[in-house]
């Protein structure tokens, strides 16, 4: 005759203790994981801005023959200046086509999302800007400034002076600026949107 073994399950108290331990572990690990996710979003925004920066450099290099015929201080919206802005915008759009869905336009006023604005820098732009109306505010928008500081013609000194890009979430604005005091090296400044202000 076989002796039956008594099987015993977990008591309610044991199950509650295990659940409390799991809740405490989750309380410590979930915020840390969310921090990693937020950090990854910021790094992705920097990578997208760098992609636009490199695309703008390539576009400016391709169009250098056209650039030297346009005076830097010709900030009118007609003729060669407007055509050059469109050409640069089209080249940049083509380079980043699969990654960033831009439409060409102006950031002045109340621009829509995903607008790429290309302008020529006449040397008057100082960073950090005291007036942020020219910087992109909405998600996916980008401002590219191309030119040589203080020259009358852009010519062979063409540089991408600034790329200011708001990522697709609208939470990060990345400003990549050429620093002439550091031999033309670029500086990257990351701003995060807190409420309605960039910090």
WOZIFEN-V546243 format. One line per field, one symbol per residue. ss: DSSP state (H for helix, E for strand, L for the rest). phi: phi as a letter, one per 40 degrees, with the letter a starting at -180 (. if undefined). Layout:
BEGIN
ss->???
phi->???
END
This chain:
BEGIN
ss->LLLLLLLLLLLHHHHHHHHHHHHHHHHHHHHHHHHHHHHHHHHHHHHHHHHHHHHHHHHHHHLHHHHLLLELLLLLLLHHHHHHHHHHHHHHHHHLLLLLLLEELLLLLLLLLLEEEEEELLLLLLLLLLLHHHLLLLLLLEEEEEELLLLLELHHHLEEEEEEEELLLLLEEEEEEEEHHHLLEEEEEEEEEELLEEL
phi->.ccccccbccccccccccccccccccccccccccccccccccccccccccccccccccccccbccccccbccccccbbgcccccdcccccccdccbdcbbccbcabccgbcccgbbbbbcccgccbbcccbcccccbccgcabbbbibcgccbcfccdaccabbbbcccgcbbbbbbcbccbggccbbbbbbcbgbbcb
END
